[in-house]
Amino acid sequence: MTFILLVIAISFGFLSYAEGPIAGEPLLAPSCSLQEKSAVTVELHANVGDHGHILDHAITHSFVLDAITFQSDVYMSKGEFDYLVDLPQGSTVSVAQIKKAVSYLFKKNKFEKIIVTLTPGAQGYAITMQLVGFWTFKKLKFDGMMIGKENYRHYYTMESGDPFDKSKHELCLSKIRDAFKSEGYFNALVDSHCSYDNDTKQVVVHCALHRKEKFNIDSACIEIKGDASMTTVEHDDLVVYIQKNFIKRVNRGSYSKDYLNKETQNLKMALSKKGFIYVTINLREQVNYTTKKIDLVFSLDVHHKKEFVFFGNSFFTTDHLLDSILEFGHSAWLLPASLFAQEIEQAYQKKGFWSVVVQANEEPERYRFAITEGERVSVRKVVLKYDSDAHVPPQALDCFAAFTTSKFYDADIFKQSLDALIAWYLHEGFWDAKVLKHDFVRMSGDKVGNNDYQLILTIDEGPRSYLTSVSLGCFKELEHQGPFVMAQKKDLRIPFDAKLLHEQRRWLIEYFRAQGYLHVDIKPDIVRDKGDVAITWKINRGQSQSKFGKTVIVGSRKFPFESIVRQLTYKDGQIWDQDALKQSFLNLKKLDVFEHIHFSPDQITKVEDEKAVILKLQEDDPYEVRVRGGLELKNVTQQLSTDGLTYRLGGAFILKNPANLGDQFIFDADIAFGYREVSAAYRLPWLFDQPIKTEFQVFSNKYLQPGFVGNTQNIYEMITHGALVNFSRTLNYVDVGLSTGFEWMETSIPDRSPGMSLFVDSIAKAIDFNRRLLDQQVPFFRIEPTAMIDLLDQKINPTKGSFTVLSVKGLFPLNKWDVNTYMVKALLEQSLFVSFKSIVLAFRFRCGHIFQNNFSSIMPSERFYLGGANSIRSYDTDFAPPLGRFSNDQGLFQFAPQGGKSMINVNAEARFPIYKRLGGVIFQDLGALSTNRFATFKPQDILAGTGIGARLDTPVGPLRFDFAWKWAKPDPTCRGFAWFLTFGQAF
């Protein structure tokens, strides 16, 4: 008997583990309590049962935690588990803490069930959590088609992180097949296979798309079924009409369901205008998969014919009048002709034909309308009258500017003007303003026509309301901030406008949310005493400020949990800060290893002291190949014709997260006629435990300095090889960086003709470069600290803010015989943007100096240059004086840019919109270069250019065209202008 009772007890104790939840009953622990030091096992399912209620029944009191372990059939790091569960060993654990830990684990939306087992230990209990995950959809990859495959992605409706459902997967594939068929690809193959990651229980769907041949329409015919009223002649005429205007259009063409639907709708509209208002069209398709042809049969069910005939109309076309009648639908032929006549008269009267007369005549098979349009009236003047002696403000009449300047009366413009008038009165504090009546009075005089009218509006303004006080209750300190400042000035009477309420409420919500009060309730209490309005804001911030809870990363991934957490700019328990979430998003985005990143508060409508953050991440593909190519303009002739049009090819191979540290390996190359750039880099987002972005880079670049405008010969070439280590860190709006390493520089003159020595000497003299350094590979140690302060509102098209750059670059030769080639190059750049309504004023100041006594020892690639699309736009790229001169192969003099040791540059622009995405610019550029000591500029050294430009907004940034004139030409042979076509703003 005892043995039987023991078996029953053991069976009952493991019932919840073996069978799972029982419908209608709570999952309980064994009948023994914790006080009796017995084991407890609780099985919790994601979508079944009340987890808190089940745990309350299973665990009756707190206990000491001896140890906590977990087992999971999906990958989960111990660091993430400890972070979410947060149950330290040796601490006293309550059921509330266990419920909270379990809730965080379920928020990952990855675990189908969690089995919690409490085992008696030396001091208390040990907890073991068994985590059972379900398979989830990770991403969809298309194979087969190279072009257009992304058009079918929206048919696959499963989203990343959703439980993978095979039936839903098949349904999505069938939708893609249907889409192919609707485009005429009836033999298209849509195959799929799934790759399963057993560690994370994620499914990647590989979908192979093969369109194959597009089917054509072999034949199309019609079947018409008419009612008893249709005669044989009408039937035959209708067949001929449809054959000519419809069948011939769709027959013998490529099949497309969208095209057929469009043509069918056009046919129904055409038949309606011929009097066949009620028509149904059905399509039967017969597909021949062998011949890849489709036969179409259109079945038309045509009902009662009633034709509409119009006479005398000239302002409205017959089609326009028919469209207005057909708005009545299929029942139009049942309505009396007088009703349609009224509709036509109203349409004319709205356009100023006040004397229009429409005579209607109804016959068995048609309606006839004889229209006498008459003269169209014009309203030349608007007069506002009041029922009091109020003065008419001129701003009120501005509401009718479009109405009075219109050549003829238009009811729609009239209504818009009335709405604008009432809106103006409301803005000025006249809450009760209304138009009592309006009269159109014919004008008289020698200079007015018989159909010229003036509009007389009688208005009741009502009392004007002024905002006299704003109270914020317990938050009086806010009454002197934001939109409340003006209301505190007792000597200033502010007309009350409802927009003030919206502005003040929006400011309060943003203010308190920034303080961490996510569920603040703000309502205005408005008291109006005659013309005085007092507002008292009722503010309920809630019980306490919301704080950041745990950050729950949805799903399972092998990307290190610690590497994600270290990118977050907020901590658990910190006051809720939306800006911190935004910055965390940007930090993760900068890693460039995630395809999708999304932060959201958990259950935003639920009031909680601590609000968990749900983070959804989708890793990008492990590698990416980018290919780019095109044509570029090497230089431009004096006649503005293209010269030197050359190729440009490039590409990049990117290996993402190869060491599972958020790292990247990038190989990049660009090749064109005038340059070659090749580099390989390895990037790490952190340096040890510090948020310092680190990049190891090797590069090899070659640059050809072109000759002057109109000449395709190059002056010299510059080759640079190097190996660098770059460090950077972002602190709020400040980016600081340090680059250090080694560079090898070589300047050479291309071999063009015999007698090379004299030619090289002349070029070296023209560019003021030490002849001894030509064709010498000079090694340097490089160090370059930089700092950037970015306070712009946006990157591509800033409208306000400032941008500051400060850099110092040092190059120190490694060979003792090249010791005189050292240099320290300092550069300061400051940009400022100010907006006035739709106009943006942009300013930039740059100055720099190279600390090196001997100018001829400075490498040409390191000197300062002016001229081009981003400095002084009246000069061609790098061709701002000082210029050297030499004789080319043909014996003609040619200019060469020397650059400068000191540089100053000022740019000013006024950017304004023109039409939609097109904008204009007026700009002024100034600058100067000097080869002597710092700031030894003379007035004659100042270069200037004035110009105009256009900007066209595109998805990749503004397309820019600038045209600028020189104030003075440095040489009579130089042209007096320059123009540039490129992408991006000048600064």
Disulfide bonds with the S-S distance in Angstrom:
none
